[in-house]
Amino acid sequence: MLYSESELQNLVEVARMYYEDNLTQAEIAKKLRVSRPLVSKMLSKARELGIVTIEIKNPYTTNSGLLDQLRKLFNIQGGIIVPESKTEYLTEQLIINHTFNYLKEMLPKAKNIGLGWGNMIASLIEKIENTDGLQNFHGQVCPLIGNAAVPYRGFHPNEMVRVFAERTGFKPNYLYAPAFPTSQHEKELFMNTDNFKNITEIWSQLDTIFISIGNFPSVPDEATALRFGKELTEKKAVGMMISYYFDKNGNFIEGQQDYAIHIPLESWKKVNTVIAVSSSTTNINSLMGALKTGYITHLITNERTAAEIIKYKI
């Protein structure tokens, strides 16, 4: 059946009011002074003619094409590229949900898990805490860094380890030390404890760790002025992981007064599976620098960020 130009234009107008202006069929019928069944018929005809196309996008599918490109560019083993949602908040929730599902898949195989800190790890722990039906797995979990003097759960790794252990059956191991001692002497006091020696031994046995990638400057500040002075600014830091700061080329930056208590780089480098979670607010330079360190094996991020990295790299 052939349609005149005016008939096609009417179908376009009805489709626009329904799909773009979010008017109901009854509201469209009233506005055009026609019956609601006629509006329904016109919308069906618009789909038949291809004026309207409806794409159903499963939020739990992933973009394997972008992931393959990232694997080749940065020599990572895998990860998840999460589809974009309508808002930054919804995209963030998708990243957390995918990370949680990723965690569930590897729990039966992991024996020694380390947890980083920050907003994304805290959100993952909250997801674990509010999910019923997790199995009783066997293994142990520990923090990768000491506790910070801020009132936010995401910077209290012992608390996150506790929740993780309670919900999964893993044995918790706690680190009773501050993340940022103020002197070498204070750091050595903690390093000489049986607790620290036990954690150090566990760090050397880790097979899986979950960390987040943060920007520089970071929030909270993580005592950077005390630890690094002007080093981070002068050496153009772009981001950090487990409070290790790095530049855009993936070089870690040392501070003469940096007495942080976190997993040593030599132990981190030996971990088989390092899953780094990138927030939708993580900037491109931070993510690029993190990937260039060579300390990440699996990346979880969103499509927009992955596409920008690939475009920038190529």
PABAVEX-88442 format. One line per 8 residues: number of its first residue (from 1); their letters; for each residue z, x, y of C-alpha. Coordinates in steps of 0.2 Angstrom, whole numbers. Layout:
BEGIN
NUM) A) Z/X/Y  ...
END
This chain:
BEGIN
1) MLYSESEL) 0/0/0  -5/7/17  7/5/32  2/4/50  8/17/62  20/4/70  27/-1/53  30/18/49
9) QNLVEVAR) 39/20/65  50/5/62  55/13/45  59/30/54  69/21/67  80/11/54  83/27/44  88/36/60
17) MYYEDNLT) 100/23/65  108/22/47  108/41/43  110/50/59  119/37/70  130/31/56  127/12/59  130/0/45
25) QAEIAKKL) 116/-10/38  124/-26/46  125/-17/63  107/-12/62  102/-30/57  111/-37/72  103/-24/84  86/-28/78
33) RVSRPLVS) 89/-46/75  83/-46/57  92/-50/41  103/-37/32  93/-38/16  78/-33/26  86/-18/33  91/-13/15
41) KMLSKARE) 73/-15/9  67/-4/24  79/10/20  73/10/1  55/10/7  59/25/18  66/34/3  51/30/-7
49) LGIVTIEI) 39/36/6  48/52/9  53/48/26  71/50/20  76/63/7  93/64/0  100/80/-7  116/80/-17
57) KNPYTTNS) 124/97/-15  138/101/-28  152/111/-18  156/120/-34  139/127/-37  137/145/-31  122/155/-23  118/167/-37
65) GLLDQLRK) 103/174/-27  114/180/-12  126/187/-25  113/197/-34  107/205/-17  125/210/-13  127/217/-30  112/228/-28
73) LFNIQGGI) 116/233/-10  135/237/-12  136/241/-31  149/227/-34  150/219/-51  151/201/-47  160/187/-37  156/170/-29
81) IVPESKTE) 145/165/-14  152/148/-9  141/135/-1  144/131/17  153/114/21  152/104/37  167/112/45  175/129/44
89) YLTEQLII) 191/121/37  181/113/23  172/129/19  189/138/19  195/126/6  180/128/-5  183/147/-5  201/144/-10
97) NHTFNYLK) 196/132/-24  183/144/-31  195/158/-30  207/147/-40  194/143/-53  190/161/-54  208/165/-57  209/152/-71
105) EMLPKAKN) 195/160/-80  202/178/-80  220/173/-84  218/173/-103  211/191/-102  221/199/-88  238/208/-93  243/216/-77
113) IGLGWGNM) 239/208/-61  243/214/-43  244/202/-28  240/207/-10  245/197/5  238/188/20  232/170/23  220/168/9
121) IASLIEKI) 231/175/-4  245/163/2  233/149/1  228/153/-16  247/154/-21  249/137/-13  235/130/-24  243/137/-39
129) ENTDGLQN) 260/130/-35  252/112/-32  242/112/-48  249/105/-64  243/110/-81  241/128/-80  244/136/-97  258/148/-102
137) FHGQVCPL) 249/165/-102  256/182/-106  256/197/-94  265/203/-79  262/202/-61  268/212/-46  266/214/-27  254/228/-20
145) IGNAAVPY) 264/230/-5  282/228/2  288/213/12  285/212/31  297/206/44  288/190/49  293/172/44  276/168/35
153) RGFHPNEM) 275/166/17  259/176/16  267/192/21  281/190/8  273/196/-8  289/194/-19  289/176/-15  271/174/-20
161) VRVFAERT) 274/184/-36  288/172/-40  277/157/-38  263/164/-48  274/169/-62  283/152/-63  266/143/-64  257/154/-76
169) GFKPNYLY) 270/161/-87  267/179/-82  283/191/-80  287/194/-62  290/211/-56  297/213/-38  296/227/-25  313/228/-15
177) APAFPTSQ) 306/238/-1  299/234/17  281/236/19  283/247/34  298/259/34  300/268/51  302/286/45  298/297/30
185) HEKELFMN) 316/298/26  318/279/25  302/278/14  309/291/2  325/282/0  315/267/-7  304/279/-17  319/286/-26
193) TDNFKNIT) 325/270/-33  322/264/-51  314/248/-44  301/258/-35  298/269/-50  295/254/-61  283/246/-49  273/263/-47
201) EIWSQLDT) 272/263/-66  265/245/-66  253/249/-52  245/263/-64  242/250/-77  235/236/-67  218/228/-74  216/215/-60
209) IFISIGNF) 221/213/-42  218/199/-29  217/205/-11  210/198/5  200/206/19  206/206/36  200/210/54  205/223/66
217) PSVPDEAT) 215/220/77  225/210/64  237/196/65  251/199/63  250/217/70  257/225/55  266/238/65  249/247/69
225) ALRFGKEL) 256/255/85  270/263/76  260/269/61  244/274/69  246/277/88  229/277/95  220/282/79  214/265/74
233) TEKKAVGM) 206/262/91  199/280/93  192/280/75  185/263/78  194/253/64  185/237/59  196/229/46  210/231/33
241) MISYYFDK) 215/228/15  233/229/9  236/236/26  224/251/23  213/251/38  195/257/38  180/260/49  163/252/48
249) NGNFIEGQ) 157/266/36  171/262/23  182/277/28  200/274/27  210/279/43  226/289/41  241/288/53  253/303/56
257) QDYAIHIP) 267/291/57  261/279/43  275/277/30  268/261/23  274/256/5  259/249/-4  249/254/-19  242/271/-18
265) LESWKKVN) 223/273/-16  222/283/-32  230/269/-42  220/256/-33  203/265/-37  207/264/-56  209/245/-57  194/238/-67
273) TVIAVSSS) 193/221/-57  197/221/-39  194/203/-32  192/203/-13  193/186/-4  185/184/13  189/170/25  176/162/35
281) TTNINSLM) 184/170/50  182/188/43  169/196/54  154/205/47  159/222/52  176/220/43  167/214/27  154/227/28
289) GALKTGYI) 167/241/30  177/234/16  162/234/4  157/252/9  174/258/4  169/256/-14  186/249/-19  180/231/-22
297) THLITNER) 172/226/-38  171/207/-35  168/198/-18  172/179/-14  164/174/2  153/160/10  134/159/11  133/161/30
305) TAAEIIKY) 143/177/29  134/184/14  117/180/22  122/189/38  128/205/28  112/206/19  101/203/34  111/217/43
313) KI) 110/229/29  92/227/26
END
